[in-house]
Every structure is written in structure tokens, then in C-alpha cells.
């Protein structure tokens, strides 16, 4: 059986290892755009901050492919797929036939609509090489702009500040982490950022950059103002890398659509990780959950299915844990629900206004939570969201300091898994 895996991130690696475990004679070929061994993408922000070396973020050793018995086309990527002949065509001109194909190409940074983004000194922070490029420019940098108030923007701003660089964060929404937090929680985070010396502008949009001798020097904002800068990091989210798959005839929406076995509409073609739109436990529909644990799980299960061991994916959900300087933030599930009378939101602001909890419920089940400051009960709440169990108590009791899983364990009855 010939297995081809597009991408050597955690989803692709997990799939390959599952295939090899179940089928010692399988032929495995990686097509890897990045010319590196598999590494931990979440750790690249630590490299920027000086808390880890670039050489310390690899998740497999230099003999990984050899020990796995796999071939690798490094520094190459899929350009198209012939689903009829089961052939992958790469940008370098290679043609690789497959019996089973996994698309685990991840996601690319989302560009912004502004003039001058091709100037030197303007960076993304999605992969190892991009962080290396940032580090090369830091020595001569004095003023940095970070575009985006999401997770990537925070990590970039934090890393640059630890390097002694003055950072101005531009956020297009009304508060930081607007995709993860409501306004109350966002204001707590904003206050912490300002306390730590970060300059923050909300409702700010960059229309153009200008420079000198090809290097960025000024950002021009929509309101007519301008900001001096000699380094820019764009952190406006990511989009699944699926153009070649879409053009090849695979069904897509937000990502590559897959069934409960992580198989696409083309038999023998699977998807996993940031590129896959799979079942979401909270939305009760397919969704793209672009986080490391989900990618690892989907990759492992996709590999099992590719090797012939039919195993259904139960579903995933979005969740994040981060530290904003000394402020802990934890989110899970659907934090900002749509305007719908079926949703109930309860919240509690700490007496000192430095801690906050927000819970989202639907039909007496917990479907989302956000904790700022005190996150000790986060694991219990995430478990309730994942199990989608009817709550045997007043939802407000979940916000009590003494709430714990022990009082619930005997009464939790999970919903049946979806039938596709």
C-alpha cells in the first residue's frame, strides 16, 4: 500500500507513525514544503522571545524518516492531484502515485489588504524560517508594529518586548482577543497590556506602508494618522492551505470537508489538522479547529483509517490557554455565541476586577467558557463542554469557588455521538 502525506507537521507525523505501527510493509512518502525536520510550531514564539533556541523545537530526531522507513520530498509541495489516476503533481515537477493520500498542509498566514506589504522589515510569524528572519532584523530595530490582537499578535508582541523593543499593537476590533473573549474580559487583558508598557490602539486599520531604500519606515492608518516603525509583524489569523486541493475537485468550505473517518469526498483521500473541516462537538457541525492537540489526534486517526483500521473521529473543539504577562487566560468551546434566544450567558467579575468568568449554555448544557485571572476550574469546565452532558445543577453554581468535578461525575450522561 502506497501512502502519500502532504505536510510534515504534527498531523502528518502522527498519521505516518500510526500507519507504520499498523502496517510494517507500507510505503510512506512525505511531501514537505518546509525543508526541516518536524518541529513544534507553538514553540516558535519562544524562539522569538529568546526562551528557546531554534535547534530545540524539533519534535523528531535527524534519523526520523530513516527510522520510520519513509521517503521525503523536502522543500517541495503539492501543486495538483489527479483523483482519477491517484497521482500527486508537485511544484518541482515530481509525480507520485498513491493508494491513500493525506492532506495535512496546515494553514498559511492571512495577508492584509494594504499597499506596501512587500517592503523589507514586514514579517509574518507562522513558521521557523519566518521567525529566523525576524531575529535577523531585530538588532537594528527600534520601533515595532504588531498588527492583530489575537494569539499570534500577543506572542509576537511579548517576544519583541522581551528583546527590548518598543511595541505598538494595532487591533482592528474593539478589544484584544475578540475572537476568544467578550468585551469585559478583553478590557481586563487590555489593562494588563498597558500596565506592562505595551502601546495599544483599538479600532485601528493600516491602509498602506511606506519606506526608505526598500525598508518599511511608516504605517499609514485609515483615520489619516501615521506611525513610525522599522519592523512590522502581521498576525491577522490563518487560512487553511487548500487551493491545490480545491482546484483538484475536493469539496471545501472553511477547510477540506471530511466525514467521521476524516475521509474527503474522494475515496482514499483524507485530511487532518489545520486544513481539515471535521466534526465539532460544540457547534454540532463541521468546523476547522486549528490547534495542535486536535491536529495530533486527527492525524493519528487518519493514519489508522488509511492503514485499514476503521476508527471514527468523535469530534473536537476549540480551546486555548495563554499567559498575558502574569495574567492567565483560558477559553474553550463557543465563547461568543450568535444572537439566539437558545443561548444563555452567565458571568462573574471578580471584586478586584482582575478576574472574570463567562459561561455559555444551550439547552442546559455548557457549550463555551472563558476564564481570565483564575483558571483553576478550567479543566473541569472543558470536560463538561466536551461531554456535552446535561447539567444536574444550577448553571450559576459552576462559577462558585468550590465547584469541582467530584460532585458531577456520578450524574454526567454524555449525548450520543453524531451519526453521519
C-alpha positions as a printed NumPy array, in Angstrom:
array([[  0.   ,   0.   ,   0.   ],
       [  1.412,   3.368,  -1.064],
       [  0.702,   6.233,   1.333],
       [  1.49 ,   9.843,   0.424],
       [  1.367,  12.535,   3.108],
       [  1.336,  16.21 ,   2.147],
       [  2.815,  18.066,   5.101],
       [  5.231,  17.076,   7.859],
       [  3.636,  18.886,  10.789],
       [  2.162,  17.122,  13.795],
       [ -0.857,  15.856,  11.818],
       [  1.29 ,  14.324,   9.085],
       [  3.81 ,  12.863,  11.519],
       [  1.091,  11.353,  13.72 ],
       [ -0.549,   9.794,  10.674],
       [  2.696,   8.299,   9.375],
       [  3.555,   6.776,  12.739],
       [  0.084,   5.233,  13.015],
       [  0.391,   3.789,   9.509],
       [  3.791,   2.314,  10.223],
       [  2.599,   0.789,  13.504],
       [ -0.323,  -0.94 ,  11.788],
       [  1.39 ,  -1.797,   8.503],
       [  5.149,  -2.503,   8.676],
       [  5.312,  -3.026,   4.903],
       [  3.558,   0.197,   3.872],
       [  5.325,   2.631,   1.54 ],
       [  5.215,   6.12 ,   3.055],
       [  6.216,   9.294,   1.218],
       [  6.16 ,  12.793,   2.708],
       [  5.874,  15.923,   0.598],
       [  7.127,  18.725,   2.828],
       [  7.113,  22.375,   1.829],
       [  9.44 ,  23.263,   4.693],
       [ 12.985,  21.865,   4.358],
       [ 13.176,  20.94 ,   8.032],
       [ 12.586,  18.009,  10.299],
       [  9.191,  18.082,  12.042],
       [  9.125,  20.78 ,  14.718],
       [  6.769,  22.27 ,  17.282],
       [  5.029,  25.207,  15.664],
       [  3.696,  26.524,  19.012],
       [  7.297,  26.885,  20.209],
       [  8.43 ,  29.34 ,  17.541],
       [  7.18 ,  32.223,  19.692],
       [  9.562,  31.063,  22.438],
       [ 12.414,  31.324,  19.946],
       [ 11.415,  34.906,  19.186],
       [ 11.287,  35.693,  22.901],
       [ 14.741,  34.203,  23.482],
       [ 13.307,  31.475,  25.716],
       [ 14.277,  28.639,  23.36 ],
       [ 16.793,  28.098,  20.58 ],
       [ 15.709,  27.278,  17.046],
       [ 17.505,  23.952,  17.365],
       [ 15.429,  22.996,  20.415],
       [ 11.978,  22.94 ,  18.852],
       [ 12.282,  19.774,  16.751],
       [  9.869,  17.012,  17.778],
       [ 11.688,  14.191,  15.979],
       [ 15.409,  13.492,  15.605],
       [ 17.533,  13.636,  12.462],
       [ 17.006,   9.923,  11.774],
       [ 13.224,  10.201,  11.881],
       [ 12.482,   9.45 ,   8.235],
       [ 15.072,   6.68 ,   8.06 ],
       [ 13.824,   5.011,  11.235],
       [ 10.242,   5.292,  10.018],
       [ 11.181,   3.799,   6.674],
       [  9.718,   6.774,   4.848],
       [ 10.811,   8.826,   1.864],
       [ 10.606,  12.613,   1.909],
       [ 10.474,  15.252,  -0.805],
       [ 11.79 ,  18.166,   1.21 ],
       [ 11.289,  21.76 ,   0.111],
       [  8.553,  20.746,  -2.318],
       [  4.759,  20.931,  -2.221],
       [  1.719,  19.546,  -3.966],
       [  0.521,  21.592,  -6.927],
       [ -2.411,  19.421,  -8.012],
       [ -3.984,  15.995,  -7.643],
       [ -5.398,  13.749, -10.343],
       [ -8.099,  11.975,  -8.376],
       [ -8.811,   9.532, -11.206],
       [ -5.27 ,   8.227, -11.646],
       [ -4.427,   8.811,  -7.966],
       [ -1.38 ,  10.933,  -8.702],
       [  0.048,  13.951,  -6.881],
       [  1.916,  16.503,  -9.001],
       [  4.393,  18.7  ,  -7.133],
       [  5.679,  22.177,  -7.925],
       [  9.113,  20.759,  -8.702],
       [  7.597,  18.527, -11.39 ],
       [  7.551,  15.242,  -9.49 ],
       [  4.659,  12.797,  -9.982],
       [  3.812,  10.493,  -7.096],
       [  1.15 ,   7.805,  -7.24 ],
       [ -0.795,   6.809,  -4.15 ],
       [ -3.27 ,   4.298,  -2.819],
       [ -4.029,   6.511,   0.17 ],
       [ -3.368,  10.245,   0.369],
       [ -3.387,  12.51 ,   3.42 ],
       [ -3.594,  16.273,   3.048],
       [ -2.107,  17.799,   6.182],
       [ -0.778,  21.029,   4.721],
       [ -1.823,  23.196,   7.668],
       [ -2.62 ,  26.866,   7.244],
       [ -0.949,  29.99 ,   5.907],
       [ -0.892,  33.462,   7.491],
       [ -3.736,  35.655,   6.335],
       [ -2.438,  38.703,   4.415],
       [ -3.809,  42.192,   4.932],
       [ -5.239,  44.481,   2.272],
       [ -2.7  ,  47.284,   2.399],
       [ -0.229,  48.797,  -0.027],
       [  3.479,  48.353,   0.539],
       [  3.42 ,  44.98 ,   2.284],
       [  6.329,  43.871,   0.096],
       [  8.734,  46.242,   1.882],
       [ 11.6  ,  44.715,   3.836],
       [ 11.008,  44.587,   7.571],
       [  7.407,  43.366,   7.254],
       [  7.026,  39.832,   8.55 ],
       [  4.622,  37.024,   9.306],
       [  5.214,  34.665,  12.223],
       [  3.897,  31.282,  11.193],
       [  6.943,  29.084,  10.702],
       [ 10.537,  28.533,  11.756],
       [ 12.103,  30.423,   8.851],
       [  9.867,  33.453,   9.36 ],
       [ 10.971,  33.721,  12.987],
       [ 14.591,  33.368,  11.893],
       [ 14.032,  36.282,   9.509],
       [ 12.544,  38.346,  12.32 ],
       [ 15.541,  37.678,  14.53 ],
       [ 17.916,  38.826,  11.801],
       [ 16.19 ,  42.224,  11.721],
       [ 15.845,  42.791,  15.457],
       [ 19.378,  44.084,  16.035],
       [ 18.674,  47.303,  14.134],
       [ 15.006,  47.656,  15.093],
       [ 13.766,  50.382,  17.438],
       [ 10.007,  50.603,  16.868],
       [  7.834,  47.626,  16.029],
       [  4.21 ,  47.423,  14.995],
       [  2.199,  44.272,  15.617],
       [ -0.985,  44.033,  13.578],
       [ -3.631,  41.891,  15.221],
       [ -4.848,  41.386,  18.769],
       [ -5.217,  37.614,  18.598],
       [ -2.989,  34.804,  19.819],
       [ -0.257,  35.327,  17.219],
       [ -0.204,  39.071,  17.819],
       [  0.197,  38.586,  21.554],
       [  3.021,  36.121,  21.181],
       [  4.819,  38.413,  18.749],
       [  4.393,  41.487,  20.96 ],
       [  5.543,  39.63 ,  24.059],
       [  8.617,  38.231,  22.326],
       [  9.64 ,  41.596,  20.906],
       [  9.201,  43.326,  24.271],
       [ 11.435,  40.73 ,  25.924],
       [ 14.021,  41.65 ,  23.296],
       [ 13.849,  45.269,  24.472],
       [ 11.924,  46.646,  21.507],
       [  9.156,  49.234,  21.843],
       [  5.956,  47.654,  20.536],
       [  2.737,  49.265,  19.33 ],
       [ -0.123,  46.807,  18.819],
       [ -2.841,  47.752,  16.329],
       [ -6.147,  45.93 ,  16.825],
       [ -8.962,  46.335,  14.314],
       [-11.653,  45.169,  16.745],
       [-12.749,  46.941,  19.919],
       [-10.648,  44.893,  22.33 ],
       [ -7.85 ,  42.283,  22.411],
       [ -8.611,  38.623,  21.741],
       [-12.013,  39.485,  20.29 ],
       [-12.357,  36.006,  18.764],
       [-11.851,  34.392,  22.177],
       [-13.19 ,  36.906,  24.71 ],
       [-16.13 ,  39.221,  25.232],
       [-15.69 ,  42.942,  25.866],
       [-15.435,  42.678,  29.672],
       [-12.679,  40.077,  29.542],
       [-10.966,  41.931,  26.706],
       [-10.767,  45.106,  28.775],
       [ -9.064,  43.224,  31.621],
       [ -6.47 ,  41.959,  29.166],
       [ -6.073,  45.432,  27.653],
       [ -5.435,  46.943,  31.083],
       [ -2.712,  44.365,  31.723],
       [ -1.034,  45.131,  28.392],
       [ -0.962,  48.844,  29.124],
       [  0.397,  48.228,  32.632],
       [  3.31 ,  46.295,  31.138],
       [  4.292,  49.115,  28.786],
       [  2.703,  47.969,  25.556],
       [  1.107,  50.683,  23.425],
       [ -2.264,  49.528,  22.101],
       [ -4.677,  51.097,  19.612],
       [ -8.101,  49.534,  19.054],
       [-10.299,  50.082,  16.019],
       [ -7.125,  50.723,  14.014],
       [ -6.655,  49.787,  10.351],
       [ -3.491,  50.099,   8.258],
       [ -4.09 ,  51.197,   4.672],
       [ -0.502,  51.431,   3.456],
       [  3.168,  51.229,   4.344],
       [  5.92 ,  53.452,   3.006],
       [  9.656,  53.169,   3.393],
       [ 13.149,  54.31 ,   2.547],
       [ 15.522,  52.329,   0.35 ],
       [ 13.064,  49.448,   0.314],
       [ 12.717,  49.228,   4.104],
       [  9.487,  49.953,   5.966],
       [  9.509,  53.242,   7.892],
       [  5.889,  54.365,   8.23 ],
       [  2.435,  52.832,   8.576],
       [ -0.448,  54.933,   7.26 ],
       [ -3.753,  54.352,   9.053],
       [ -7.311,  54.608,   7.795],
       [ -8.05 ,  57.577,  10.078],
       [ -5.333,  59.616,   8.352],
       [ -2.7  ,  59.258,  11.064],
       [  0.698,  57.637,  10.604],
       [  3.089,  55.707,  12.825],
       [  6.855,  55.397,  12.561],
       [  8.155,  51.831,  12.518],
       [ 11.096,  49.83 ,  11.279],
       [  9.639,  46.374,  11.931],
       [  6.12 ,  45.039,  11.37 ],
       [  4.627,  41.679,  12.331],
       [  1.317,  40.754,  10.723],
       [ -0.724,  38.445,  12.941],
       [ -4.214,  38.548,  11.461],
       [ -5.025,  34.863,  11.678],
       [ -4.544,  31.974,   9.259],
       [ -6.368,  30.325,   6.376],
       [ -6.22 ,  26.598,   5.526],
       [ -3.753,  25.754,   2.757],
       [ -6.146,  24.111,   0.33 ],
       [ -6.116,  25.907,  -3.023],
       [ -4.485,  22.967,  -4.816],
       [ -6.968,  20.554,  -3.241],
       [ -9.971,  22.688,  -4.167],
       [ -8.785,  23.045,  -7.764],
       [ -8.326,  19.279,  -7.914],
       [-12.01 ,  18.688,  -7.173],
       [-12.083,  18.052,  -3.438],
       [-15.034,  19.558,  -1.578],
       [-14.176,  22.545,   0.6  ],
       [-15.896,  25.089,   2.796],
       [-13.878,  26.77 ,   5.55 ],
       [-11.477,  23.87 ,   5.127],
       [-11.357,  20.478,   3.426],
       [-14.624,  18.716,   4.231],
       [-14.2  ,  15.271,   5.778],
       [-16.538,  12.603,   7.136],
       [-16.403,  10.867,  10.503],
       [-13.384,   8.843,   9.309],
       [-11.58 ,  12.004,   8.142],
       [-12.025,  10.992,   4.507],
       [-12.831,  13.587,   1.841],
       [-15.364,  13.213,  -0.97 ],
       [-12.697,  11.351,  -2.968],
       [-12.234,   7.748,  -1.733],
       [ -8.779,   7.171,  -0.325],
       [ -8.048,  10.872,   0.204],
       [ -8.002,  12.07 ,   3.817],
       [ -7.363,  15.372,   5.584],
       [ -6.227,  16.246,   9.102],
       [ -5.053,  19.218,  11.113],
       [ -5.483,  22.915,  10.389],
       [ -6.657,  22.228,   6.836],
       [ -9.486,  19.846,   7.797],
       [-13.101,  20.77 ,   8.486],
       [-14.239,  17.957,  10.749],
       [-16.97 ,  17.353,  13.321],
       [-17.094,  19.89 ,  16.156],
       [-18.637,  18.804,  19.446],
       [-19.919,  22.262,  20.333],
       [-21.148,  23.603,  17.005],
       [-22.728,  20.209,  16.237],
       [-21.496,  20.594,  12.693],
       [-18.174,  20.529,  10.859],
       [-15.626,  23.176,  11.82 ],
       [-11.933,  24.   ,  11.492],
       [-10.186,  23.798,  14.87 ],
       [ -6.642,  24.909,  14.107],
       [ -4.908,  23.879,  17.314],
       [ -2.041,  21.469,  17.968],
       [ -3.879,  18.802,  20.066],
       [ -6.666,  18.494,  17.505],
       [ -4.14 ,  18.164,  14.666],
       [ -2.289,  15.404,  16.515],
       [ -5.483,  13.455,  17.213],
       [ -6.871,  13.846,  13.709],
       [ -3.545,  12.83 ,  12.186],
       [ -3.338,   9.67 ,  14.282],
       [ -6.913,   8.645,  13.449],
       [ -6.499,   9.462,   9.757],
       [ -3.404,   7.262,   9.687],
       [ -5.3  ,   4.413,  11.318],
       [ -8.077,   4.682,   8.748],
       [ -5.591,   4.869,   5.893],
       [ -3.986,   1.665,   7.161],
       [ -7.354,  -0.099,   7.224],
       [ -8.352,   0.156,  10.869],
       [-11.681,   1.969,  10.648],
       [-11.855,   4.38 ,  13.565],
       [-14.345,   7.231,  13.824],
       [-13.321,  10.694,  14.928],
       [-15.54 ,  11.599,  17.887],
       [-15.082,  15.313,  17.282],
       [-13.017,  18.199,  18.566],
       [-13.497,  21.689,  19.903],
       [-11.589,  24.937,  20.069],
       [ -9.644,  25.638,  23.246],
       [ -6.715,  27.834,  24.185],
       [ -4.592,  28.571,  27.221],
       [ -2.236,  31.521,  27.273],
       [ -0.487,  33.846,  29.666],
       [ -0.615,  37.583,  29.041],
       [  2.448,  38.536,  31.06 ],
       [  1.277,  37.381,  34.53 ],
       [ -2.41 ,  37.111,  33.618],
       [ -3.754,  33.643,  32.755],
       [ -6.432,  33.271,  30.089],
       [ -8.264,  30.059,  29.202],
       [-11.057,  29.575,  26.685],
       [-12.983,  26.64 ,  25.301],
       [-15.898,  25.957,  23.014],
       [-18.234,  28.694,  21.808],
       [-17.309,  31.802,  23.81 ],
       [-19.142,  34.401,  21.722],
       [-22.37 ,  32.694,  20.609],
       [-24.614,  34.023,  17.853],
       [-27.594,  36.172,  18.787],
       [-30.066,  33.421,  19.529],
       [-32.585,  33.076,  22.37 ],
       [-31.481,  29.457,  22.755],
       [-28.172,  30.539,  24.284],
       [-27.771,  31.59 ,  27.905],
       [-24.741,  33.549,  29.118],
       [-23.776,  33.886,  32.772],
       [-20.687,  35.675,  34.033],
       [-18.962,  36.847,  37.167],
       [-16.457,  39.686,  37.544],
       [-14.017,  39.432,  40.458],
       [-14.29 ,  42.035,  43.198],
       [-10.909,  43.481,  42.208],
       [-11.91 ,  43.425,  38.506],
       [ -8.784,  41.468,  37.569],
       [-10.538,  38.102,  37.236],
       [-13.558,  37.133,  35.199],
       [-15.52 ,  34.041,  34.22 ],
       [-18.04 ,  33.695,  31.405],
       [-20.08 ,  30.583,  30.652],
       [-22.248,  29.938,  27.604],
       [-25.055,  27.387,  27.832],
       [-27.58 ,  25.918,  25.444],
       [-30.377,  23.521,  26.349],
       [-28.93 ,  23.081,  29.84 ],
       [-25.504,  22.092,  28.505],
       [-22.259,  24.002,  28.778],
       [-21.044,  24.921,  25.289],
       [-18.417,  27.576,  25.992],
       [-16.321,  29.201,  28.673],
       [-13.735,  31.937,  29.144],
       [-11.673,  32.401,  32.289],
       [ -9.391,  35.355,  32.948],
       [ -7.162,  35.555,  36.014],
       [ -8.269,  32.44 ,  37.891],
       [ -8.266,  29.402,  35.596],
       [ -8.146,  26.625,  38.19 ],
       [-11.561,  25.245,  37.235],
       [-10.824,  25.333,  33.522],
       [-10.123,  21.624,  33.193],
       [-13.434,  20.713,  34.801],
       [-15.352,  23.113,  32.579],
       [-13.621,  21.86 ,  29.427],
       [-14.603,  18.326,  30.385],
       [-18.24 ,  19.373,  30.715],
       [-18.135,  21.048,  27.308],
       [-16.523,  18.025,  25.671],
       [-19.02 ,  15.574,  27.181],
       [-21.992,  17.806,  26.301],
       [-23.79 ,  16.491,  29.368],
       [-26.996,  17.849,  30.88 ],
       [-26.128,  19.907,  33.932],
       [-27.604,  18.459,  37.137],
       [-27.303,  21.775,  38.975],
       [-27.982,  25.471,  38.673],
       [-25.54 ,  26.725,  35.998],
       [-24.573,  29.603,  38.291],
       [-23.072,  27.026,  40.671],
       [-20.354,  26.382,  38.085],
       [-18.934,  29.804,  38.944],
       [-18.666,  29.052,  42.661],
       [-15.09 ,  28.71 ,  44.006],
       [-15.828,  25.278,  45.481],
       [-17.163,  23.772,  42.273],
       [-15.341,  20.567,  41.266],
       [-15.813,  17.52 ,  39.105],
       [-16.323,  15.19 ,  42.032],
       [-19.857,  16.443,  42.614],
       [-20.801,  15.777,  38.979],
       [-19.106,  12.545,  37.994],
       [-21.937,  10.255,  39.063],
       [-24.593,  12.197,  37.152],
       [-22.959,  13.014,  33.808],
       [-24.607,  11.347,  30.843],
       [-22.953,  12.24 ,  27.522],
       [-25.029,  12.795,  24.407],
       [-24.846,  10.044,  21.79 ],
       [-22.208,  10.638,  19.142],
       [-23.439,  12.012,  15.813],
       [-24.439,   9.636,  13.062],
       [-23.267,  10.745,   9.622]])
